[in-house]
Amino acid sequence: MKVILTEDLKGTGKKGDIIDVRDGYGRNYLLPRGLALPASEGNVKRFEHILQEYEKKKERVLKTAGEVKARLEEITLSIKMKAGQDGRLFGSVTPKDLSETIKKSTGFEIDKKSIKIEEPIKSTGMHTFTVHLEKDINALVKIEVEKED
């Protein structure tokens, strides 16, 4: 039985592959769970169209991520935190603080889980951190931590 995979299956194939499987495996496992479609002419054409739309969407997302990366890398963010006389912060700058600062200054909503800080930011001054936007697209962002009056 020939089927078109609608999901990636380990050991079987990738999404969009047209493969030949045993009849029982196709009828009793793949088709009822929505993991595959019968490889008729209509399904093949429809699925090719779906894959083309998926690729176009993926390109748009990558282009947008590249633009966001360029915008984030060209600016320097600023945040005010409570600090002692020697410039040490009471606490540290968290990914949540950085996410809120990015949203206020640029309007981009960045999830706090995609912000990676090498070492905790516990002092005033210039620091850098990484924002993971998409696969293979990471922005290196600068932030100036200032003492709050």
N, C-alpha and C positions, 0 to 999 in steps of 0.2 A: 504494500500500500504506500503510495506517495503522499507525503504531507508537507505543509509549510509550517515551520516553527514560528510561534508568536512570542516565545520567550527563549532566553538562553538556557540550555539544558546541559549540565556537566556530563560529558561523555557521549552526548548525542549530537549537539550542534549549536550554532548561534542563531539568534533571532533573524528570520528572513531566509534561512537555508531551506532548500527543498531536498528532503531526504527520503530514502526508502526504508520503511520500518515493517516489522511483522504485523499482520492484520490485527491480531489480538491486542498488541501493545498500542497500536493506533486507535482502535475502536474503544477499548476498555480503559485506557489510561490517558493518552494525549488529548483526544477529542473531548471527552466529558469534562476535563479540567481546564479546557481553554488554552492548553499549551500548544496546540497545533490546529490547522485547518486542512481539510482535504485539498489536494493539489489540483483542483479543477482550473480550467482556463480563466474563468471569472475571478476566482479567489487569487490566482497568481497576479493578474493585472491589478486587482484591488489592493493587494498587499504591497506590490511594487510602488503604487501611488502613495500608500501610507508611509513607506520607507523614505520616499523622496521628500514628503512633507516633514518627516522627522529630521532628515538631514538639513533641510532649509532652516528649521527652527533651531537646530544645534548651531548652525553657522551664525544666526542672528544673536544667539546667547553669547557665543564666543566673541563676536564683534563688540557687543555691549560691554562685556567683561573687560575687553582690551581698553575701551574708552574710559571705563571706571578706573582701571589701573593707572592710566596716564594721568587722569585728573587727581587721583589720590597721591601719586608720587610727586606731583609738581607743587603741592601745597604743604604748609607746615601747620599742623593743628596746635591749638593752645588750650590748656586746661589749668584751672586754679584749684589747688588742694591746700589743706591745712598742713603747716610745716613748722618745725622748731627753728631755733636761731641758726643752727648749723646747716640748714637746708634739708634735713631728713624729714620725710613725710610721716604724719601720724597715720599709719596704715600703708597701703600701696595703691597704685593705679590698677584697676581690674579691667578685664576685657569688656565688662558691662559699661564701665565708665568710658572706655575708648569707643565703643559702639555708639553710645549716646552723643559723644563729642563729634564723631563723624557725621551722624545724622543732623545735628544742629548746624554744622558748618558747611556741609555739602548737599545734604538732602538724601544721600544714599543710605538705604537701610542695609546695614551689615550685621549678620548674625554674630553674637558674641562667641559662638563656638568656632567661627572661622578666623578668629583673631588669635595669633600665636605670639606670645611674648617670651623671648629667650631667657631673660632674667627678670625677676620682679622689679617693677619701677618703684623705688622707695626713696628717691631723692629728687630735688628740683634740678632743672637743666634740660638739655636736649637728649632725647631718647628715640630709638627706632623700634618698630615692631612690624610683623608680617600679617597681611590679610590675604587669606586664601579665597579667591573669587570663583574660579572654575578649575577644571583639570589643567594642570600645567600653567595656570595664570595666577601668580602671586604678586601682590603689591607691597613694596617696602615703604612704609609710611613713617614720617618724622613727626614727633610731638614735643612741644615745649611745655614742661611742667613748671608752673609758677607758684610762688607762695601767695596764699590767700591773705588779704589784709584783715 
